[in-house]
Amino acid sequence: MNAMIISTVDSSELLKLIKMAITTDIDSREMFMKGIDYSYYYEENN
């Protein structure tokens, strides 16, 4: 949350968080299935 607030002045902290969260492994079936699992988990708990 702090990174988002600070990003109006300095986006470097927000960019660090985004870089840690993204992947270049887009053809991986395991990564795809993990995304689906997280999606269902999110839907069930919100």
Biotite code that builds the C-alpha atoms (Angstrom):
import biotite.structure as struc

atoms = struc.array([
    struc.Atom([0.000, 0.000, 0.000], chain_id="A", res_id=1, res_name="MET", atom_name="CA", element="C"),
    struc.Atom([2.813, 2.381, 0.846], chain_id="A", res_id=2, res_name="ASN", atom_name="CA", element="C"),
    struc.Atom([4.401, 1.739, -2.544], chain_id="A", res_id=3, res_name="ALA", atom_name="CA", element="C"),
    struc.Atom([1.166, 2.845, -4.219], chain_id="A", res_id=4, res_name="MET", atom_name="CA", element="C"),
    struc.Atom([0.990, 6.005, -2.136], chain_id="A", res_id=5, res_name="ILE", atom_name="CA", element="C"),
    struc.Atom([4.628, 6.888, -2.771], chain_id="A", res_id=6, res_name="ILE", atom_name="CA", element="C"),
    struc.Atom([4.337, 6.041, -6.487], chain_id="A", res_id=7, res_name="SER", atom_name="CA", element="C"),
    struc.Atom([2.776, 9.437, -7.207], chain_id="A", res_id=8, res_name="THR", atom_name="CA", element="C"),
    struc.Atom([6.216, 10.902, -6.437], chain_id="A", res_id=9, res_name="VAL", atom_name="CA", element="C"),
    struc.Atom([8.598, 7.956, -6.966], chain_id="A", res_id=10, res_name="ASP", atom_name="CA", element="C"),
    struc.Atom([7.450, 4.805, -8.752], chain_id="A", res_id=11, res_name="SER", atom_name="CA", element="C"),
    struc.Atom([10.600, 2.755, -8.057], chain_id="A", res_id=12, res_name="SER", atom_name="CA", element="C"),
    struc.Atom([9.138, 0.882, -5.052], chain_id="A", res_id=13, res_name="GLU", atom_name="CA", element="C"),
    struc.Atom([5.985, -0.004, -6.960], chain_id="A", res_id=14, res_name="LEU", atom_name="CA", element="C"),
    struc.Atom([8.048, -1.169, -9.940], chain_id="A", res_id=15, res_name="LEU", atom_name="CA", element="C"),
    struc.Atom([10.091, -3.462, -7.661], chain_id="A", res_id=16, res_name="LYS", atom_name="CA", element="C"),
    struc.Atom([6.906, -5.115, -6.384], chain_id="A", res_id=17, res_name="LEU", atom_name="CA", element="C"),
    struc.Atom([5.510, -5.540, -9.887], chain_id="A", res_id=18, res_name="ILE", atom_name="CA", element="C"),
    struc.Atom([8.756, -7.052, -11.203], chain_id="A", res_id=19, res_name="LYS", atom_name="CA", element="C"),
    struc.Atom([8.709, -9.608, -8.368], chain_id="A", res_id=20, res_name="MET", atom_name="CA", element="C"),
    struc.Atom([5.109, -10.560, -9.213], chain_id="A", res_id=21, res_name="ALA", atom_name="CA", element="C"),
    struc.Atom([5.350, -11.027, -12.995], chain_id="A", res_id=22, res_name="ILE", atom_name="CA", element="C"),
    struc.Atom([6.783, -13.942, -14.916], chain_id="A", res_id=23, res_name="THR", atom_name="CA", element="C"),
    struc.Atom([8.105, -14.633, -18.393], chain_id="A", res_id=24, res_name="THR", atom_name="CA", element="C"),
    struc.Atom([7.088, -18.290, -18.074], chain_id="A", res_id=25, res_name="ASP", atom_name="CA", element="C"),
    struc.Atom([3.844, -17.788, -20.014], chain_id="A", res_id=26, res_name="ILE", atom_name="CA", element="C"),
    struc.Atom([3.896, -21.157, -21.759], chain_id="A", res_id=27, res_name="ASP", atom_name="CA", element="C"),
    struc.Atom([4.147, -23.145, -18.526], chain_id="A", res_id=28, res_name="SER", atom_name="CA", element="C"),
    struc.Atom([1.108, -25.330, -17.841], chain_id="A", res_id=29, res_name="ARG", atom_name="CA", element="C"),
    struc.Atom([2.046, -25.367, -14.146], chain_id="A", res_id=30, res_name="GLU", atom_name="CA", element="C"),
    struc.Atom([2.015, -21.554, -13.995], chain_id="A", res_id=31, res_name="MET", atom_name="CA", element="C"),
    struc.Atom([-1.322, -21.462, -15.846], chain_id="A", res_id=32, res_name="PHE", atom_name="CA", element="C"),
    struc.Atom([-2.923, -23.959, -13.457], chain_id="A", res_id=33, res_name="MET", atom_name="CA", element="C"),
    struc.Atom([-1.534, -22.102, -10.431], chain_id="A", res_id=34, res_name="LYS", atom_name="CA", element="C"),
    struc.Atom([-3.216, -18.924, -11.719], chain_id="A", res_id=35, res_name="GLY", atom_name="CA", element="C"),
    struc.Atom([-6.530, -20.720, -12.043], chain_id="A", res_id=36, res_name="ILE", atom_name="CA", element="C"),
    struc.Atom([-6.178, -22.177, -8.538], chain_id="A", res_id=37, res_name="ASP", atom_name="CA", element="C"),
    struc.Atom([-5.494, -18.742, -7.066], chain_id="A", res_id=38, res_name="TYR", atom_name="CA", element="C"),
    struc.Atom([-8.460, -17.335, -8.962], chain_id="A", res_id=39, res_name="SER", atom_name="CA", element="C"),
    struc.Atom([-10.816, -19.926, -7.456], chain_id="A", res_id=40, res_name="TYR", atom_name="CA", element="C"),
    struc.Atom([-9.299, -19.398, -4.006], chain_id="A", res_id=41, res_name="TYR", atom_name="CA", element="C"),
    struc.Atom([-9.878, -15.642, -4.310], chain_id="A", res_id=42, res_name="TYR", atom_name="CA", element="C"),
    struc.Atom([-13.487, -16.109, -5.439], chain_id="A", res_id=43, res_name="GLU", atom_name="CA", element="C"),
    struc.Atom([-14.268, -18.472, -2.546], chain_id="A", res_id=44, res_name="GLU", atom_name="CA", element="C"),
    struc.Atom([-12.762, -16.216, 0.110], chain_id="A", res_id=45, res_name="ASN", atom_name="CA", element="C"),
    struc.Atom([-14.112, -12.833, -0.972], chain_id="A", res_id=46, res_name="ASN", atom_name="CA", element="C"),
])
